Amino acid sequence: MGTVSAARMETFVAVARRGSIRRAAAELHVTEAAVSAAVAHIEKQLGATLIAKSGRGIVLTEAGRIYADYCRGILGLMREAQTAVRRAETGRLRIGVVATAGEYVLLRPLAAFRRRFPEIELSLSVQPRDLLFLELQHHETDLVIAGRPPRDAGLVVRARRPSCLVVVGVPELDPMHTTWLLRGRGSGTREATVGLLDQLGIEPPTLTLGSHGAALAAAREGLGVTLIHSDAISHEVGQGVLRVLPVPGTPLDRPWHAVTSRTPAPATRLFLSHLLDPAEVGPDAFHAH
């Protein structure tokens, strides 16, 4: 069995991500023939069928899904290795964050970090929790700030910051007899909401909105109530636009977690030290886990 080059792995991952030879070719700025040839070469090397026709498009076979998962991890490790040997102050830091933490928890510490270490190459990915932890497992992200990571994922919680989930809505709404506003699938807050409703023994009407911002805006308009991190509502509650509604079982203790792989790169360790330092980030500081 021969080896498969990183370039061909990148091509196959693009096909898996896009679900299309044509879209993968457009993303990579190569011809469709080149993409098809790369996939055919990999299949020959592996002795396995990785893609199958489905209507006018393609789907991954079970072998294709498994191989794509390995490719993501291998390519992520290769990129990580390149940054691991650079000095922390000139490295690269890829942070993944859920929307609420991105807006209300991370921005000030991140701005202070950039002022301290302007040569570090920073990137920020805002995704649902489940996708962020998948990226971290594949070494496509260096550090994630979100809720608790899944068990047995091989990830390490390095620091925590206290936070809680509360139910908010316009003052006249009764949470037990109104619509509940939900996040999209893959959201930890959505899971917590579903668990709370089950605990309360109620099956209210629900309305799914794609983001925390949309849920908050809908709550302000009186469309329903929503479970949300207390970090995100201080302005609305202070202005009297929304109020925290008394619901049994709330507030829910849901701290933020700073999570990495088992072998964080130097720039990641540097950011963790910054995040844990009250002298640098003040009340936004995390606490060592």
C-alpha positions in Angstrom: 0.0 0.0 0.0 1.4 3.4 -1.0 1.2 6.6 0.9 -1.2 9.4 0.3 0.1 13.0 0.1 -1.1 15.8 2.3 -2.3 17.6 -0.8 -4.5 14.7 -1.8 -5.8 14.4 1.8 -6.7 18.1 1.7 -8.6 17.5 -1.6 -10.5 14.6 -0.1 -11.5 16.6 3.0 -12.8 19.4 0.7 -14.9 16.8 -1.1 -16.2 15.5 2.2 -16.9 18.9 3.5 -18.7 20.2 0.4 -20.4 17.0 -0.6 -19.5 17.7 -4.2 -16.6 17.3 -6.6 -17.6 20.5 -8.3 -17.8 22.6 -5.1 -14.6 21.1 -3.8 -12.9 22.1 -7.1 -14.2 25.6 -6.8 -13.0 25.9 -3.2 -9.5 24.6 -4.1 -9.3 26.6 -7.4 -8.5 23.5 -9.4 -10.4 21.6 -12.1 -13.0 19.0 -11.4 -10.9 16.5 -13.2 -8.0 17.1 -10.8 -10.3 16.5 -7.8 -11.7 13.3 -9.3 -8.2 12.1 -10.1 -7.1 12.7 -6.5 -10.0 10.8 -5.0 -9.5 7.9 -7.5 -5.8 7.8 -6.5 -6.6 7.6 -2.8 -9.2 4.9 -3.4 -6.6 2.9 -5.4 -4.0 3.3 -2.7 -6.4 2.3 0.1 -8.2 -0.4 -1.9 -11.5 1.0 -0.7 -14.5 2.9 -2.2 -14.8 6.3 -0.5 -17.5 8.0 -2.5 -20.6 6.8 -4.3 -23.0 8.5 -6.7 -26.3 9.8 -5.3 -28.7 11.3 -7.8 -26.7 14.0 -9.5 -24.2 14.3 -6.6 -22.1 12.1 -4.4 -22.2 10.8 -0.9 -19.4 9.4 1.3 -19.4 5.7 1.9 -18.9 4.5 5.5 -15.2 4.0 4.6 -15.2 7.5 3.2 -16.6 9.0 6.4 -14.0 7.2 8.5 -11.1 8.2 6.2 -12.2 11.8 6.1 -12.2 11.9 9.9 -8.7 10.6 10.0 -7.6 13.0 7.3 -8.9 16.0 9.3 -7.0 14.8 12.4 -3.7 14.2 10.5 -3.8 17.5 8.6 -4.6 19.3 11.9 -1.7 17.7 13.6 0.6 18.6 10.7 -0.4 22.3 11.0 -0.1 22.1 14.8 3.4 20.7 14.5 4.5 23.7 12.4 3.5 26.1 15.1 4.6 24.1 18.1 8.3 24.7 17.3 7.9 28.5 16.9 8.4 30.9 19.8 5.1 31.5 21.7 5.3 35.3 21.0 5.4 34.7 17.2 3.2 31.7 16.9 -0.4 31.2 15.8 -3.5 30.9 18.0 -6.8 29.6 16.7 -9.6 30.1 19.2 -13.1 28.6 18.9 -15.9 30.1 20.8 -19.7 29.8 21.1 -21.5 33.0 20.2 -22.4 34.1 23.8 -18.9 33.7 25.1 -17.5 35.4 22.0 -19.6 38.5 22.5 -19.6 38.8 26.3 -16.7 36.8 27.8 -13.7 36.7 25.4 -13.5 40.0 23.5 -11.9 42.1 26.2 -9.3 39.5 27.2 -8.5 38.9 23.6 -8.0 42.6 22.8 -5.7 42.8 25.8 -3.8 39.8 24.6 -3.3 41.3 21.1 -2.0 44.5 22.6 0.6 42.4 24.6 1.6 40.1 21.8 0.9 41.8 18.5 3.0 39.3 16.5 0.9 36.3 17.3 -1.4 35.3 14.4 -4.9 35.2 15.8 -8.1 33.7 14.3 -11.5 33.3 15.8 -14.2 30.7 14.9 -17.7 31.2 16.2 -19.6 27.9 16.0 -22.1 25.8 18.0 -20.5 23.9 20.9 -20.5 20.4 19.3 -18.7 21.7 16.1 -16.1 23.5 18.2 -15.2 20.4 20.2 -15.0 18.4 17.0 -12.6 20.9 15.5 -10.5 20.8 18.6 -10.4 16.9 18.5 -9.2 17.2 14.9 -6.5 19.8 15.8 -8.2 22.4 13.6 -8.6 24.8 16.6 -6.1 25.3 19.5 -8.4 26.4 22.3 -12.2 26.4 22.8 -14.3 28.5 25.2 -17.7 27.0 25.6 -19.6 24.7 28.0 -18.3 21.4 29.3 -16.6 19.2 26.7 -18.0 15.8 26.0 -16.6 12.9 28.1 -14.0 10.6 26.6 -13.1 13.2 23.9 -9.5 13.4 24.8 -9.8 17.1 25.6 -8.5 18.9 28.7 -10.3 21.7 30.7 -7.6 24.1 31.6 -9.6 26.9 33.2 -13.1 27.9 34.2 -15.1 31.1 34.6 -18.4 31.2 36.7 -21.6 31.7 34.8 -25.2 30.6 35.1 -28.2 30.2 32.9 -31.4 32.1 33.7 -34.8 32.4 32.0 -35.7 35.8 30.7 -38.6 37.4 28.9 -40.7 40.5 29.0 -42.3 41.1 32.4 -45.8 40.1 31.6 -45.0 36.5 30.3 -45.6 33.4 32.4 -42.8 30.9 31.5 -45.1 28.0 32.2 -47.7 29.1 29.6 -45.8 30.7 26.8 -43.5 29.9 23.9 -39.9 28.9 24.6 -37.2 30.2 22.2 -34.5 27.6 21.4 -31.0 27.8 19.9 -30.1 25.6 16.9 -29.0 22.0 17.2 -25.5 21.4 18.5 -26.0 24.2 21.1 -25.3 23.4 24.8 -28.0 26.0 25.8 -30.5 24.2 23.7 -29.7 20.9 25.4 -30.0 22.6 28.8 -33.4 24.1 27.8 -34.8 20.7 26.7 -33.6 19.2 30.0 -35.2 22.0 32.0 -38.5 21.6 30.2 -38.4 17.9 30.9 -37.7 18.5 34.5 -40.6 21.0 34.8 -42.9 18.4 33.1 -44.2 20.9 30.5 -44.4 20.7 26.7 -44.8 24.4 25.6 -44.7 25.7 22.1 -41.1 26.2 20.9 -39.5 28.4 18.3 -36.0 27.6 17.1 -33.7 30.5 16.3 -30.3 30.1 14.8 -28.3 32.1 17.3 -28.2 33.5 20.8 -28.6 37.1 19.4 -31.8 36.1 17.5 -33.2 34.4 20.6 -32.5 37.5 22.7 -34.1 39.8 20.1 -37.2 37.6 19.9 -37.5 37.7 23.7 -37.3 41.5 23.7 -40.2 41.6 21.2 -42.3 39.4 23.5 -42.3 36.3 21.3 -41.5 34.0 24.2 -39.0 33.3 27.0 -35.5 31.9 26.6 -32.8 30.3 28.7 -29.6 32.3 28.4 -26.3 33.0 30.1 -26.5 35.7 32.7 -23.4 37.3 31.0 -25.5 38.2 28.0 -28.4 40.1 29.6 -27.1 42.7 32.0 -28.0 45.6 29.6 -31.5 44.4 28.8 -32.3 43.7 32.5 -30.8 47.0 33.6 -32.9 48.9 31.1 -36.0 47.0 32.3 -36.6 45.6 28.8 -36.3 42.0 30.0 -36.5 40.5 33.5 -35.2 37.3 34.9 -38.2 35.1 35.4 -38.5 32.8 38.5 -38.6 29.3 37.1 -38.0 26.2 39.4 -34.6 24.7 38.8 -33.0 27.9 37.8 -30.5 29.5 37.7 -28.5 26.6 36.3 -24.8 26.6 37.1 -23.1 26.5 33.7 -19.5 27.9 33.9 -17.4 28.7 30.9 -14.6 26.3 30.2 -11.3 27.0 28.4 -10.5 23.7 26.7 -7.4 22.4 24.7 -6.0 19.2 23.4 -3.6 17.3 25.6 -0.6 19.0 24.0 -1.3 22.7 23.6 1.2 24.7 21.5 3.3 27.5 23.1 1.0 30.3 21.9 -2.0 28.5 23.4 -0.2 28.1 26.8 0.7 31.8 26.6 -3.0 32.8 26.1 -4.1 30.5 29.0 -1.6 32.3 31.3 -3.0 35.6 30.1 -6.6 34.5 30.7 -5.8 33.4 34.2 -4.1 36.7 35.2 -6.5 39.2 36.9 -3.8 41.9 36.6 -4.2 41.6 32.8 -7.8 40.9 32.3 -9.5 42.1 35.5 -12.9 40.6 36.3 -12.9 38.7 33.0 -10.2 36.4 34.4 -10.7 32.6 34.4 -9.6 30.4 37.3 -7.3 27.4 36.9 -9.2 24.1 36.8 
